[in-house]
């Protein structure tokens, strides 16, 4: 493990790319959660009115909160499943990305020294 860290420290551009990708991923997740939470009152009202139209009774606050928590968690799980599937799809359909070629070039260059 320490040998891999030493090799990684020799390529500061790769380390910077790792940090940028880590920050960028968490920013996107937080942004999308906030975008989902901002219309929460309208979505809860839609769920409640739909239940009222279909079944003839209004939901209690705890039932509405439970349904809303399912909506938010399914959104997150869908993002996770999409992320896991996108890697396999990209590997099977496309050629190597320029970032992968650059990363492999960095590693090869470091090994040649």
N, CA, C and O atoms as a GROMACS GRO file, in nm:
protein
  452
    1UNK      N    1   0.082  -0.119   0.000
    1UNK     CA    2   0.000   0.000   0.000
    1UNK      C    3   0.086   0.125   0.000
    1UNK      O    4   0.055   0.222  -0.069
    2UNK      N    5   0.195   0.124   0.077
    2UNK     CA    6   0.279   0.243   0.082
    2UNK      C    7   0.350   0.267  -0.050
    2UNK      O    8   0.376   0.381  -0.087
    3UNK      N    9   0.380   0.160  -0.121
    3UNK     CA   10   0.442   0.176  -0.253
    3UNK      C   11   0.347   0.243  -0.352
    3UNK      O   12   0.389   0.326  -0.432
    4UNK      N   13   0.221   0.207  -0.344
    4UNK     CA   14   0.121   0.269  -0.431
    4UNK      C   15   0.103   0.416  -0.396
    4UNK      O   16   0.085   0.500  -0.485
    5UNK      N   17   0.108   0.449  -0.267
    5UNK     CA   18   0.097   0.589  -0.227
    5UNK      C   19   0.218   0.670  -0.271
    5UNK      O   20   0.204   0.787  -0.309
    6UNK      N   21   0.335   0.610  -0.267
    6UNK     CA   22   0.455   0.680  -0.315
    6UNK      C   23   0.444   0.709  -0.465
    6UNK      O   24   0.479   0.818  -0.511
    7UNK      N   25   0.396   0.610  -0.540
    7UNK     CA   26   0.380   0.632  -0.684
    7UNK      C   27   0.273   0.737  -0.712
    7UNK      O   28   0.288   0.817  -0.804
    8UNK      N   29   0.169   0.738  -0.633
    8UNK     CA   30   0.064   0.838  -0.649
    8UNK      C   31   0.116   0.978  -0.617
    8UNK      O   32   0.076   1.075  -0.682
    9UNK      N   33   0.203   0.989  -0.518
    9UNK     CA   34   0.257   1.120  -0.480
    9UNK      C   35   0.348   1.176  -0.587
    9UNK      O   36   0.371   1.297  -0.591
   10UNK      N   37   0.401   1.093  -0.673
   10UNK     CA   38   0.489   1.142  -0.781
   10UNK      C   39   0.413   1.210  -0.894
   10UNK      O   40   0.473   1.278  -0.976
   11UNK      N   41   0.285   1.192  -0.898
   11UNK     CA   42   0.202   1.252  -1.004
   11UNK      C   43   0.100   1.346  -0.940
   11UNK      O   44  -0.014   1.305  -0.915
   12UNK      N   45   0.139   1.471  -0.915
   12UNK     CA   46   0.048   1.563  -0.845
   12UNK      C   47  -0.076   1.598  -0.927
   12UNK      O   48  -0.180   1.633  -0.869
   13UNK      N   49  -0.069   1.590  -1.058
   13UNK     CA   50  -0.186   1.619  -1.140
   13UNK      C   51  -0.294   1.514  -1.116
   13UNK      O   52  -0.413   1.546  -1.111
   14UNK      N   53  -0.254   1.390  -1.102
   14UNK     CA   54  -0.349   1.283  -1.074
   14UNK      C   55  -0.413   1.300  -0.937
   14UNK      O   56  -0.532   1.276  -0.920
   15UNK      N   57  -0.334   1.340  -0.839
   15UNK     CA   58  -0.387   1.365  -0.705
   15UNK      C   59  -0.488   1.479  -0.709
   15UNK      O   60  -0.594   1.471  -0.647
   16UNK      N   61  -0.456   1.586  -0.783
   16UNK     CA   62  -0.550   1.698  -0.797
   16UNK      C   63  -0.679   1.654  -0.865
   16UNK      O   64  -0.788   1.696  -0.826
   17UNK      N   65  -0.667   1.568  -0.967
   17UNK     CA   66  -0.786   1.519  -1.036
   17UNK      C   67  -0.874   1.435  -0.943
   17UNK      O   68  -0.996   1.442  -0.951
   18UNK      N   69  -0.812   1.358  -0.855
   18UNK     CA   70  -0.888   1.277  -0.759
   18UNK      C   71  -0.964   1.367  -0.663
   18UNK      O   72  -1.082   1.343  -0.636
   19UNK      N   73  -0.899   1.471  -0.612
   19UNK     CA   74  -0.966   1.562  -0.520
   19UNK      C   75  -1.078   1.640  -0.589
   19UNK      O   76  -1.185   1.658  -0.530
   20UNK      N   77  -1.055   1.684  -0.711
   20UNK     CA   78  -1.158   1.758  -0.784
   20UNK      C   79  -1.279   1.669  -0.812
   20UNK      O   80  -1.393   1.713  -0.799
   21UNK      N   81  -1.254   1.545  -0.850
   21UNK     CA   82  -1.365   1.453  -0.876
   21UNK      C   83  -1.442   1.423  -0.748
   21UNK      O   84  -1.565   1.412  -0.751
   22UNK      N   85  -1.373   1.411  -0.636
   22UNK     CA   86  -1.441   1.387  -0.509
   22UNK      C   87  -1.527   1.503  -0.466
   22UNK      O   88  -1.640   1.484  -0.421
   23UNK      N   89  -1.476   1.624  -0.481
   23UNK     CA   90  -1.554   1.742  -0.445
   23UNK      C   91  -1.670   1.759  -0.541
   23UNK      O   92  -1.782   1.790  -0.499
   24UNK      N   93  -1.647   1.740  -0.669
   24UNK     CA   94  -1.752   1.756  -0.768
   24UNK      C   95  -1.866   1.658  -0.750
   24UNK      O   96  -1.982   1.695  -0.769
   25UNK      N   97  -1.837   1.536  -0.713
   25UNK     CA   98  -1.942   1.436  -0.692
   25UNK      C   99  -2.031   1.468  -0.574
   25UNK      O  100  -2.153   1.453  -0.582
   26UNK      N  101  -1.972   1.512  -0.464
   26UNK     CA  102  -2.053   1.545  -0.347
   26UNK      C  103  -2.133   1.672  -0.371
   26UNK      O  104  -2.244   1.686  -0.319
   27UNK      N  105  -2.078   1.765  -0.447
   27UNK     CA  106  -2.154   1.886  -0.478
   27UNK      C  107  -2.279   1.852  -0.558
   27UNK      O  108  -2.387   1.904  -0.530
   28UNK      N  109  -2.264   1.766  -0.658
   28UNK     CA  110  -2.380   1.730  -0.740
   28UNK      C  111  -2.486   1.658  -0.658
   28UNK      O  112  -2.605   1.684  -0.674
   29UNK      N  113  -2.445   1.570  -0.570
   29UNK     CA  114  -2.541   1.498  -0.486
   29UNK      C  115  -2.617   1.596  -0.397
   29UNK      O  116  -2.740   1.590  -0.389
   30UNK      N  117  -2.545   1.684  -0.331
   30UNK     CA  118  -2.610   1.782  -0.244
   30UNK      C  119  -2.702   1.876  -0.320
   30UNK      O  120  -2.810   1.911  -0.272
   31UNK      N  121  -2.658   1.916  -0.438
   31UNK     CA  122  -2.742   2.005  -0.520
   31UNK      C  123  -2.873   1.936  -0.558
   31UNK      O  124  -2.979   1.996  -0.548
   32UNK      N  125  -2.865   1.811  -0.601
   32UNK     CA  126  -2.986   1.741  -0.644
   32UNK      C  127  -3.080   1.710  -0.527
   32UNK      O  128  -3.202   1.710  -0.544
   33UNK      N  129  -3.025   1.685  -0.410
   33UNK     CA  130  -3.110   1.664  -0.293
   33UNK      C  131  -3.182   1.795  -0.258
   33UNK      O  132  -3.300   1.793  -0.223
   34UNK      N  133  -3.110   1.908  -0.266
   34UNK     CA  134  -3.177   2.035  -0.236
   34UNK      C  135  -3.281   2.069  -0.341
   34UNK      O  136  -3.385   2.126  -0.309
   35UNK      N  137  -3.255   2.034  -0.466
   35UNK     CA  138  -3.355   2.056  -0.571
   35UNK      C  139  -3.478   1.968  -0.547
   35UNK      O  140  -3.590   2.010  -0.575
   36UNK      N  141  -3.458   1.850  -0.496
   36UNK     CA  142  -3.570   1.760  -0.467
   36UNK      C  143  -3.648   1.809  -0.346
   36UNK      O  144  -3.771   1.794  -0.342
   37UNK      N  145  -3.581   1.866  -0.247
   37UNK     CA  146  -3.649   1.908  -0.125
   37UNK      C  147  -3.721   2.041  -0.139
   37UNK      O  148  -3.815   2.068  -0.064
   38UNK      N  149  -3.681   2.125  -0.233
   38UNK     CA  150  -3.746   2.256  -0.243
   38UNK      C  151  -3.894   2.246  -0.282
   38UNK      O  152  -3.974   2.323  -0.228
   39UNK      N  153  -3.936   2.156  -0.372
   39UNK     CA  154  -4.080   2.146  -0.401
   39UNK      C  155  -4.151   2.041  -0.316
   39UNK      O  156  -4.255   1.989  -0.356
   40UNK      N  157  -4.097   2.010  -0.199
   40UNK     CA  158  -4.153   1.902  -0.119
   40UNK      C  159  -4.298   1.927  -0.077
   40UNK      O  160  -4.378   1.835  -0.073
   41UNK      N  161  -4.330   2.051  -0.045
   41UNK     CA  162  -4.469   2.080  -0.006
   41UNK      C  163  -4.566   2.053  -0.120
   41UNK      O  164  -4.675   2.000  -0.098
   42UNK      N  165  -4.526   2.088  -0.242
   42UNK     CA  166  -4.613   2.065  -0.357
   42UNK      C  167  -4.627   1.916  -0.387
   42UNK      O  168  -4.735   1.868  -0.422
   43UNK      N  169  -4.517   1.843  -0.374
   43UNK     CA  170  -4.523   1.698  -0.400
   43UNK      C  171  -4.608   1.628  -0.294
   43UNK      O  172  -4.686   1.538  -0.325
   44UNK      N  173  -4.592   1.669  -0.168
   44UNK     CA  174  -4.674   1.610  -0.062
   44UNK      C  175  -4.822   1.642  -0.085
   44UNK      O  176  -4.908   1.556  -0.063
   45UNK      N  177  -4.851   1.763  -0.129
   45UNK     CA  178  -4.989   1.799  -0.159
   45UNK      C  179  -5.044   1.716  -0.274
   45UNK      O  180  -5.160   1.674  -0.272
   46UNK      N  181  -4.960   1.691  -0.375
   46UNK     CA  182  -5.001   1.607  -0.488
   46UNK      C  183  -5.030   1.464  -0.443
   46UNK      O  184  -5.129   1.405  -0.486
   47UNK      N  185  -4.944   1.410  -0.358
   47UNK     CA  186  -4.964   1.274  -0.308
   47UNK      C  187  -5.094   1.267  -0.227
   47UNK      O  188  -5.172   1.173  -0.242
   48UNK      N  189  -5.115   1.366  -0.143
   48UNK     CA  190  -5.235   1.367  -0.059
   48UNK      C  191  -5.363   1.383  -0.143
   48UNK      O  192  -5.462   1.314  -0.119
   49UNK      N  193  -5.360   1.472  -0.242
   49UNK     CA  194  -5.479   1.491  -0.326
   49UNK      C  195  -5.506   1.368  -0.413
   49UNK      O  196  -5.621   1.334  -0.439
   50UNK      N  197  -5.400   1.302  -0.459
   50UNK     CA  198  -5.417   1.180  -0.538
   50UNK      C  199  -5.481   1.071  -0.453
   50UNK      O  200  -5.571   1.000  -0.499
   51UNK      N  201  -5.435   1.056  -0.330
   51UNK     CA  202  -5.493   0.956  -0.240
   51UNK      C  203  -5.639   0.990  -0.209
   51UNK      O  204  -5.724   0.902  -0.197
   52UNK      N  205  -5.665   1.119  -0.196
   52UNK     CA  206  -5.803   1.161  -0.168
   52UNK      C  207  -5.894   1.130  -0.287
   52UNK      O  208  -6.007   1.084  -0.267
   53UNK      N  209  -5.847   1.154  -0.408
   53UNK     CA  210  -5.928   1.128  -0.527
   53UNK      C  211  -5.949   0.978  -0.550
   53UNK      O  212  -6.059   0.935  -0.584
   54UNK      N  213  -5.844   0.899  -0.530
   54UNK     CA  214  -5.853   0.757  -0.560
   54UNK      C  215  -5.924   0.677  -0.451
   54UNK      O  216  -6.005   0.588  -0.481
   55UNK      N  217  -5.894   0.708  -0.325
   55UNK     CA  218  -5.943   0.623  -0.216
   55UNK      C  219  -6.044   0.692  -0.125
   55UNK      O  220  -6.103   0.627  -0.039
   56UNK      N  221  -6.064   0.823  -0.143
   56UNK     CA  222  -6.166   0.893  -0.068
   56UNK      C  223  -6.129   0.934   0.074
   56UNK      O  224  -6.216   0.977   0.149
   57UNK      N  225  -6.003   0.921   0.113
   57UNK     CA  226  -5.963   0.972   0.245
   57UNK      C  227  -5.828   1.041   0.237
   57UNK      O  228  -5.744   1.009   0.152
   58UNK      N  229  -5.808   1.135   0.327
   58UNK     CA  230  -5.686   1.213   0.332
   58UNK      C  231  -5.582   1.142   0.418
   58UNK      O  232  -5.616   1.072   0.513
   59UNK      N  233  -5.456   1.161   0.385
   59UNK     CA  234  -5.348   1.098   0.460
   59UNK      C  235  -5.318   1.177   0.587
   59UNK      O  236  -5.330   1.300   0.588
   60UNK      N  237  -5.278   1.107   0.691
   60UNK     CA  238  -5.231   1.174   0.812
   60UNK      C  239  -5.089   1.224   0.789
   60UNK      O  240  -5.023   1.184   0.693
   61UNK      N  241  -5.043   1.309   0.877
   61UNK     CA  242  -4.910   1.370   0.857
   61UNK      C  243  -4.799   1.266   0.861
   61UNK      O  244  -4.703   1.276   0.784
   62UNK      N  245  -4.810   1.165   0.949
   62UNK     CA  246  -4.704   1.065   0.956
   62UNK      C  247  -4.704   0.977   0.831
   62UNK      O  248  -4.597   0.933   0.786
   63UNK      N  249  -4.820   0.951   0.774
   63UNK     CA  250  -4.827   0.872   0.650
   63UNK      C  251  -4.766   0.949   0.534
   63UNK      O  252  -4.695   0.893   0.450
   64UNK      N  253  -4.795   1.078   0.531
   64UNK     CA  254  -4.739   1.162   0.426
   64UNK      C  255  -4.588   1.172   0.439
   64UNK      O  256  -4.516   1.171   0.338
   65UNK      N  257  -4.539   1.183   0.562
   65UNK     CA  258  -4.393   1.186   0.584
   65UNK      C  259  -4.327   1.054   0.545
   65UNK      O  260  -4.217   1.054   0.491
   66UNK      N  261  -4.395   0.944   0.572
   66UNK     CA  262  -4.342   0.813   0.535
   66UNK      C  263  -4.332   0.799   0.383
   66UNK      O  264  -4.231   0.752   0.331
   67UNK      N  265  -4.436   0.840   0.313
   67UNK     CA  266  -4.434   0.833   0.166
   67UNK      C  267  -4.325   0.925   0.110
   67UNK      O  268  -4.256   0.889   0.016
   68UNK      N  269  -4.311   1.044   0.169
   68UNK     CA  270  -4.208   1.138   0.123
   68UNK      C  271  -4.068   1.081   0.147
   68UNK      O  272  -3.980   1.098   0.062
   69UNK      N  273  -4.046   1.015   0.260
   69UNK     CA  274  -3.915   0.955   0.285
   69UNK      C  275  -3.885   0.844   0.186
   69UNK      O  276  -3.770   0.825   0.147
   70UNK      N  277  -3.988   0.768   0.144
   70UNK     CA  278  -3.968   0.667   0.040
   70UNK      C  279  -3.929   0.732  -0.093
   70UNK      O  280  -3.842   0.682  -0.164
   71UNK      N  281  -3.993   0.842  -0.126
   71UNK     CA  282  -3.962   0.911  -0.252
   71UNK      C  283  -3.817   0.958  -0.253
   71UNK      O  284  -3.746   0.939  -0.352
   72UNK      N  285  -3.772   1.019  -0.143
   72UNK     CA  286  -3.635   1.069  -0.136
   72UNK      C  287  -3.535   0.955  -0.138
   72UNK      O  288  -3.432   0.964  -0.205
   73UNK      N  289  -3.563   0.847  -0.065
   73UNK     CA  290  -3.468   0.736  -0.060
   73UNK      C  291  -3.463   0.661  -0.194
   73UNK      O  292  -3.357   0.614  -0.233
   74UNK      N  293  -3.575   0.650  -0.262
   74UNK     CA  294  -3.574   0.585  -0.393
   74UNK      C  295  -3.495   0.668  -0.493
   74UNK      O  296  -3.427   0.614  -0.580
   75UNK      N  297  -3.504   0.800  -0.480
   75UNK     CA  298  -3.426   0.888  -0.566
   75UNK      C  299  -3.277   0.861  -0.547
   75UNK      O  300  -3.202   0.850  -0.644
   76UNK      N  301  -3.234   0.850  -0.420
   76UNK     CA  302  -3.092   0.823  -0.392
   76UNK      C  303  -3.050   0.684  -0.440
   76UNK      O  304  -2.941   0.668  -0.495
   77UNK      N  305  -3.135   0.586  -0.418
   77UNK     CA  306  -3.101   0.450  -0.461
   77UNK      C  307  -3.097   0.440  -0.613
   77UNK      O  308  -3.016   0.366  -0.669
   78UNK      N  309  -3.184   0.515  -0.680
   78UNK     CA  310  -3.179   0.519  -0.827
   78UNK      C  311  -3.050   0.579  -0.878
   78UNK      O  312  -2.994   0.533  -0.977
   79UNK      N  313  -3.001   0.682  -0.809
   79UNK     CA  314  -2.872   0.739  -0.846
   79UNK      C  315  -2.758   0.641  -0.828
   79UNK      O  316  -2.668   0.635  -0.911
   80UNK      N  317  -2.762   0.565  -0.720
   80UNK     CA  318  -2.660   0.464  -0.695
   80UNK      C  319  -2.664   0.354  -0.801
   80UNK      O  320  -2.560   0.314  -0.854
   81UNK      N  321  -2.784   0.306  -0.832
   81UNK     CA  322  -2.796   0.200  -0.933
   81UNK      C  323  -2.753   0.252  -1.071
   81UNK      O  324  -2.687   0.181  -1.146
   82UNK      N  325  -2.789   0.375  -1.103
   82UNK     CA  326  -2.748   0.432  -1.230
   82UNK      C  327  -2.598   0.448  -1.240
   82UNK      O  328  -2.539   0.426  -1.346
   83UNK      N  329  -2.535   0.486  -1.129
   83UNK     CA  330  -2.390   0.500  -1.127
   83UNK      C  331  -2.321   0.366  -1.148
   83UNK      O  332  -2.225   0.356  -1.224
   84UNK      N  333  -2.371   0.264  -1.081
   84UNK     CA  334  -2.310   0.133  -1.095
   84UNK      C  335  -2.328   0.077  -1.236
   84UNK      O  336  -2.237   0.012  -1.289
   85UNK      N  337  -2.443   0.100  -1.296
   85UNK     CA  338  -2.468   0.049  -1.429
   85UNK      C  339  -2.396   0.129  -1.537
   85UNK      O  340  -2.356   0.074  -1.639
   86UNK      N  341  -2.380   0.258  -1.515
   86UNK     CA  342  -2.317   0.343  -1.618
   86UNK      C  343  -2.173   0.303  -1.645
   86UNK      O  344  -2.127   0.313  -1.759
   87UNK      N  345  -2.102   0.257  -1.544
   87UNK     CA  346  -1.964   0.213  -1.564
   87UNK      C  347  -1.956   0.093  -1.658
   87UNK      O  348  -1.872   0.090  -1.747
   88UNK      N  349  -2.043  -0.004  -1.636
   88UNK     CA  350  -2.045  -0.122  -1.723
   88UNK      C  351  -2.091  -0.087  -1.864
   88UNK      O  352  -2.039  -0.139  -1.962
   89UNK      N  353  -2.187   0.002  -1.872
   89UNK     CA  354  -2.237   0.043  -2.003
   89UNK      C  355  -2.130   0.119  -2.080
   89UNK      O  356  -2.111   0.096  -2.200
   90UNK      N  357  -2.061   0.208  -2.014
   90UNK     CA  358  -1.957   0.286  -2.081
   90UNK      C  359  -1.840   0.198  -2.122
   90UNK      O  360  -1.781   0.218  -2.229
   91UNK      N  361  -1.805   0.101  -2.040
   91UNK     CA  362  -1.693   0.013  -2.073
   91UNK      C  363  -1.726  -0.077  -2.191
   91UNK      O  364  -1.638  -0.111  -2.270
   92UNK      N  365  -1.851  -0.116  -2.203
   92UNK     CA  366  -1.888  -0.205  -2.311
   92UNK      C  367  -1.917  -0.135  -2.443
   92UNK      O  368  -1.909  -0.198  -2.548
   93UNK      N  369  -1.952  -0.008  -2.439
   93UNK     CA  370  -1.997   0.061  -2.559
   93UNK      C  371  -1.891   0.153  -2.618
   93UNK      O  372  -1.876   0.162  -2.740
   94UNK      N  373  -1.817   0.222  -2.532
   94UNK     CA  374  -1.726   0.326  -2.581
   94UNK      C  375  -1.581   0.282  -2.577
   94UNK      O  376  -1.546   0.181  -2.517
   95UNK      N  377  -1.498   0.362  -2.642
   95UNK     CA  378  -1.353   0.344  -2.637
   95UNK      C  379  -1.302   0.407  -2.508
   95UNK      O  380  -1.378   0.475  -2.439
   96UNK      N  381  -1.176   0.386  -2.474
   96UNK     CA  382  -1.122   0.448  -2.353
   96UNK      C  383  -1.135   0.600  -2.359
   96UNK      O  384  -1.113   0.661  -2.464
   97UNK      N  385  -1.170   0.659  -2.247
   97UNK     CA  386  -1.186   0.803  -2.240
   97UNK      C  387  -1.051   0.872  -2.234
   97UNK      O  388  -0.953   0.810  -2.192
   98UNK      N  389  -1.042   0.998  -2.274
   98UNK     CA  390  -0.913   1.068  -2.267
   98UNK      C  391  -0.857   1.073  -2.126
   98UNK      O  392  -0.735   1.070  -2.109
   99UNK      N  393  -0.941   1.081  -2.025
   99UNK     CA  394  -0.894   1.082  -1.887
   99UNK      C  395  -0.826   0.950  -1.850
   99UNK      O  396  -0.726   0.949  -1.778
  100UNK      N  397  -0.880   0.840  -1.899
  100UNK     CA  398  -0.820   0.710  -1.873
  100UNK      C  399  -0.685   0.698  -1.944
  100UNK      O  400  -0.589   0.644  -1.888
  101UNK      N  401  -0.678   0.748  -2.065
  101UNK     CA  402  -0.552   0.744  -2.140
  101UNK      C  403  -0.448   0.829  -2.070
  101UNK      O  404  -0.332   0.790  -2.060
  102UNK      N  405  -0.490   0.948  -2.019
  102UNK     CA  406  -0.398   1.036  -1.948
  102UNK      C  407  -0.350   0.972  -1.819
  102UNK      O  408  -0.232   0.978  -1.787
  103UNK      N  409  -0.441   0.910  -1.745
  103UNK     CA  410  -0.404   0.846  -1.619
  103UNK      C  411  -0.307   0.732  -1.644
  103UNK      O  412  -0.207   0.718  -1.574
  104UNK      N  413  -0.335   0.650  -1.743
  104UNK     CA  414  -0.245   0.539  -1.774
  104UNK      C  415  -0.109   0.591  -1.822
  104UNK      O  416  -0.006   0.531  -1.790
  105UNK      N  417  -0.108   0.701  -1.897
  105UNK     CA  418   0.018   0.761  -1.941
  105UNK      C  419   0.099   0.811  -1.823
  105UNK      O  420   0.221   0.796  -1.820
  106UNK      N  421   0.032   0.870  -1.725
  106UNK     CA  422   0.102   0.916  -1.604
  106UNK      C  423   0.165   0.799  -1.530
  106UNK      O  424   0.280   0.806  -1.488
  107UNK      N  425   0.089   0.693  -1.515
  107UNK     CA  426   0.141   0.576  -1.444
  107UNK      C  427   0.258   0.514  -1.520
  107UNK      O  428   0.358   0.478  -1.460
  108UNK      N  429   0.246   0.503  -1.652
  108UNK     CA  430   0.355   0.448  -1.732
  108UNK      C  431   0.480   0.535  -1.727
  108UNK      O  432   0.592   0.485  -1.724
  109UNK      N  433   0.459   0.666  -1.726
  109UNK     CA  434   0.571   0.759  -1.720
  109UNK      C  435   0.642   0.746  -1.586
  109UNK      O  436   0.766   0.750  -1.580
  110UNK      N  437   0.567   0.732  -1.478
  110UNK     CA  438   0.627   0.718  -1.346
  110UNK      C  439   0.702   0.585  -1.332
  110UNK      O  440   0.805   0.579  -1.265
  111UNK      N  441   0.652   0.481  -1.395
  111UNK     CA  442   0.719   0.351  -1.387
  111UNK      C  443   0.849   0.350  -1.466
  111UNK      O  444   0.942   0.276  -1.433
  112UNK      N  445   0.856   0.432  -1.569
  112UNK     CA  446   0.977   0.433  -1.650
  112UNK      C  447   1.093   0.504  -1.580
  112UNK      O  448   1.208   0.484  -1.618
  113UNK      N  449   1.064   0.586  -1.479
  113UNK     CA  450   1.173   0.654  -1.406
  113UNK      C  451   1.235   0.563  -1.312
  113UNK      O  452   1.328   0.601  -1.241
   0.00000   0.00000   0.00000
